[in-house]
Amino acid sequence: MTRVVRLTVNGTSHDVEVPTYRTLLDCLRYDLGLTGSKEGCGVGVCGSCTVLLDGKMISSCIALAVFADGREVTTVEGLAEDERLHPVQQAFMDAGGFQCGICTPGQVVSAKALLDANANPSDEEIREWMLGNLCRCTGYYKIVESIRAAAQRSRA
Amino acid sequence: MNAFDYRAPRVVDEALAVLREYGEDARVVAGGTALVTMMRQHLVRPGCLVSLRDVQGLSRIEATNGALRLGAMVTHREAEVSPLVRERLPVLAETFRRVATVRIRHMATIGGALAHADPNQDPPVTLLALDARVEVRGAGGRRELPLGEFFRDYYETALEPGELVTGITVPLLAAATGATFLKFLPRTADDYATVAVAATVTLEPDGERCREARIALGSVGVTPLRGRAAEALLPGERLGERVLQAAGEAVKGEVDPLSDHRGSAAYKREMTAVIVKRALTQAWEAARRSARGTR
């Protein structure tokens, strides 16, 4: 059984015919070719599939595409403006907030959502917000530093 | 995942009609955090998903005489950050804050969590201590039942076929009452509890002794539990070490935890006593502050 869902992804509207069981993550990756969002755990725990749905971060691996019908999705591909990286992306580059890169799209999208909600988070607020984004490389310190730097740069 | 029909009705009656049409082959889906995960693991294979996300009027948080009413589609995050919940029932807002991660709290709903009836969840523990009532609708109309009668067994509720949860009503705290929620997490901050405890303590008019205490326990039985034997020891008492020790001992006999990677059954039973004592102490101190503040 299929449904046609209307998704606005990174500002562009798409009508996509999907099987009802299509996850939002698979729809983004395979139907729309947006492979920035990754599947890690597949059960909503690791955060590598994080996208924004109507501005709120969710796990796209346990959301069905049909749930997003008529709504706005933001993925990591939607953050940079042309060649200019989003301040969070630039800060992750500058402060070394990533190594292997698998978790990075989810980290960056979550961090953007944090700064949208709270332009000046404390380290504790950063850690509480980001605790659902697992990283096996960095030890997290540089991720927190990156977000702190992005917040400072956004305020400047 | 298996193939299934998908319906997204706009009113509750239409959702109930789909449930009648498909019978036991239909599953209601709210946020989907539990159900979609189980479907991905092939634990559930519904013939039809009935989504409540387009149903009007299920996402409200309202103050009604002496209580808060939260619609079934209110997300955990909305309950956590709601100014109304934070002001009137801070213990409930704090409980929602302790669930999983912000990302999951954006998705998971109150009604979905209740219907899922996983005994490791946090909000049912506090809702049980607060004497919340669940509102249910089915072909026969609307009914309300105490949360203590709603949970029947591991993942089993009192919902009849064709019924769905539409909301929950939570009484505000009585005067001179303190309430607390504690979640013991030896592993990670987003984990299920090894044991979770919610406690309320209401003082006598003199502000010196306990009139009534309620204790609710999570992750230590097939449903959230009330610690009634421990509660019975507390009226008329000042909550000092001797009484708290007795309450902790009593509660050990009321739980039936499973051994798993969050601890052995024996360890969880011991920790239940420890966390109950801590929760009662905090609720007692909050009640004393509340009593002093109102006199």
Interface residues (C-beta under 8 A of the other chain):
Chain A: M1 R3 P19 T20 Y21 T23 G42 V43 G44 V45 G47 T50 L53 K56 M57 I58 S59 C61 I62 A63 L64 V66 F67 D69 S110 E128 W129 L131 G132
Chain B: M1 N2 A3 F4 D5 Y6 A8 G32 T33 V36 T37 M39 R40 Q41 L49 S51 R53 R77 A100 T101 V102 R103 I104 H106 M107 T188 A189 D190
